[in-house]
Amino acid sequence: MRAIEISRYGAPEVLRETSRPDPVPGAGEVLIRVAAAGVNRPDVLQRRGLYPMPPGVSDLPGLEVAGTLVGGDIAATGLKQGDRVCALVAGGGYAELCAAPAPQVLPVPHGLTDIEAASLPETFFTVWQNVFHIAGLKAGEWLLVQGGSSGIGVAAIQMAKAFGATVIVTAGSADKCAACVALGADHALNYRTQDFAAEVERLTAGRGVDVVLDMVAGEYVAREVKCLANDGRIAIIAVQGGTTSTVDVGAVLRKRLAITGSTLRPRSVAYKGELARALRERVWPLVEAGRIKPVIHQVFPAAQAAQAHALMEASTHVGKIVLTW
Ligand SMILES: NC(=O)c1ccc[n+]([C@@H]2O[C@H](COP(=O)([O-])OP(=O)(O)OC[C@H]3O[C@@H](n4cnc5c(N)ncnc54)[C@H](OP(=O)(O)O)[C@@H]3O)[C@@H](O)[C@H]2O)c1
């Protein structure tokens, strides 16, 4: 099969088309003929040598794919040979064929193209896990999303709105803020010109937000502690702003706050399978009803994966970047 490999750690150009043996699905895995694969920021980190794959996982990048079921333990998915599916994988997505654990495979939501379906798994699993499962966002609560125009952000905005929350986001330009509002965000703050903690206090009339989805961390955490309501929760999913912060722990106690962090990739198949079940039951119907939409910024042929990574690193995109075969 054709695949895109990381020939050595470095700049986008280290991504190279290559020929690899077809993957052999293991017990409880299926084989997918990949039509499209989503690009995620963790792929960029892996390419730079900052996010090694878990033991036993393909060295090829790529955490999500869409295509057709062609082999392996298809019965375990409840689907049939030739069905269109999308899947969360721990690696190996940038290839014409990809093995995926059956519990992490979902049918393509009715009405979606392969490109749209490939853009869903990594961000939808991550947002569901962090915002709803870990932080327990409820209808009527306030959510602050740092990085609202990211792949993760566009999923978080739409899911939180669909489940009845009020959403504030941060983004790095006026255009990105406008895009977030168009997707349903109630308020968008330009983090380059506005202090999100002061703005949250103003927008919530001093009450604060209930949940923060944080992909920045660093000194943001201290400011998030300031702008959380009583019983507030922070779910940290990345440390783009650094790994250290000086936090007012007195406020954590007084307001009964919870600060959590997680990475999805090393979690067990059973855990990811639970997330898949919840998504299929709670979120897929909203996607099929058009209430939650894939947001595709640009599509590249897989051979141009380097350009796709360069675009992601330029951070001019809103939503998802997708590769096709
Ligand atoms: N823990 C997990 O399980 C998990 C899973 C998937 C992804 N992630 C992480 O989630 C993040 C988003 O992933 P993605 O694929 O959606 O990437 P992406 O589309 O490239 O998004 C990165 C985002 O970070 C925002 N950002 C950077 N600095 C910021 C700051 N100081 N304040 C507010 N926003 C800031 C950028 O906003 P501007 O462009 O406007 O500057 C951009 O929207 C990545 O850091 C990724 O590693 C974690």
The ligand as a MOL file (V3000), in Angstrom:
LIG
                    3D

  0  0  0     0  0            999 V3000
M  V30 BEGIN CTAB
M  V30 COUNTS 48 52 0 0 0
M  V30 BEGIN ATOM
M  V30 1 N -5.2510 15.5050 25.0770 0
M  V30 2 C -5.7950 14.9510 24.0290 0
M  V30 3 O -6.3150 13.8260 24.0990 0
M  V30 4 C -5.8030 15.6790 22.7230 0
M  V30 5 C -6.4220 15.1160 21.5830 0
M  V30 6 C -6.4530 15.8510 20.4020 0
M  V30 7 C -5.8730 17.1070 20.3560 0
M  V30 8 N -5.2560 17.5980 21.4600 0 CHG=1
M  V30 9 C -4.6580 18.9440 21.4420 0
M  V30 10 O -5.6850 19.8770 21.2190 0
M  V30 11 C -5.1600 21.0090 20.5350 0
M  V30 12 C -6.0010 21.2960 19.3230 0
M  V30 13 O -5.8000 20.2720 18.3630 0
M  V30 14 P -6.2650 20.5040 16.8570 0
M  V30 15 O -5.9040 19.3020 16.0940 0
M  V30 16 O -7.6590 20.9850 16.8740 0 CHG=-1
M  V30 17 O -5.2510 21.6630 16.4490 0
M  V30 18 P -5.3510 23.0440 15.6640 0
M  V30 19 O -6.5590 23.0540 14.7880 0
M  V30 20 O -4.0380 23.2820 15.0350 0
M  V30 21 O -5.5800 24.1120 16.8180 0
M  V30 22 C -4.6160 24.6850 17.6540 0
M  V30 23 C -5.3120 25.8670 18.2870 0
M  V30 24 O -4.6090 26.3680 19.4200 0
M  V30 25 C -4.9620 27.7310 19.5110 0
M  V30 26 N -4.0710 28.4890 20.3810 0
M  V30 27 C -2.7120 28.5210 20.3600 0
M  V30 28 N -2.2570 29.3750 21.3040 0
M  V30 29 C -3.3560 29.8990 21.9280 0
M  V30 30 C -3.5500 30.8380 22.9760 0
M  V30 31 N -2.5090 31.4120 23.5910 0
M  V30 32 N -4.8180 31.1250 23.3570 0
M  V30 33 C -5.8870 30.5390 22.7540 0
M  V30 34 N -5.7580 29.6420 21.7450 0
M  V30 35 C -4.5230 29.3300 21.3370 0
M  V30 36 C -4.8590 28.1950 18.0810 0
M  V30 37 O -5.5540 29.4060 17.9400 0
M  V30 38 P -5.0660 30.5490 16.8810 0
M  V30 39 O -4.7640 29.8360 15.5860 0
M  V30 40 O -6.2340 31.4490 16.8040 0
M  V30 41 O -3.8370 31.1680 17.4500 0
M  V30 42 C -5.5240 27.0380 17.3470 0
M  V30 43 O -6.9160 27.2600 17.2020 0
M  V30 44 C -3.7070 20.6800 20.1850 0
M  V30 45 O -2.8620 21.3290 21.1120 0
M  V30 46 C -3.6470 19.1720 20.3260 0
M  V30 47 O -2.3610 18.7250 20.6540 0
M  V30 48 C -5.2270 16.9170 22.6240 0
M  V30 END ATOM
M  V30 BEGIN BOND
M  V30 1 1 1 2
M  V30 2 2 2 3
M  V30 3 1 2 4
M  V30 4 1 4 5
M  V30 5 2 4 48
M  V30 6 2 5 6
M  V30 7 1 6 7
M  V30 8 2 7 8
M  V30 9 1 8 9
M  V30 10 1 8 48
M  V30 11 1 9 10
M  V30 12 1 9 46
M  V30 13 1 10 11
M  V30 14 1 11 12
M  V30 15 1 11 44
M  V30 16 1 12 13
M  V30 17 1 13 14
M  V30 18 2 14 15
M  V30 19 1 14 16
M  V30 20 1 14 17
M  V30 21 1 17 18
M  V30 22 2 18 19
M  V30 23 1 18 20
M  V30 24 1 18 21
M  V30 25 1 21 22
M  V30 26 1 22 23
M  V30 27 1 23 24
M  V30 28 1 23 42
M  V30 29 1 24 25
M  V30 30 1 25 26
M  V30 31 1 25 36
M  V30 32 1 26 27
M  V30 33 1 26 35
M  V30 34 2 27 28
M  V30 35 1 28 29
M  V30 36 1 29 30
M  V30 37 2 29 35
M  V30 38 1 30 31
M  V30 39 2 30 32
M  V30 40 1 32 33
M  V30 41 2 33 34
M  V30 42 1 34 35
M  V30 43 1 36 37
M  V30 44 1 36 42
M  V30 45 1 37 38
M  V30 46 2 38 39
M  V30 47 1 38 40
M  V30 48 1 38 41
M  V30 49 1 42 43
M  V30 50 1 44 45
M  V30 51 1 44 46
M  V30 52 1 46 47
M  V30 END BOND
M  V30 END CTAB
M  END
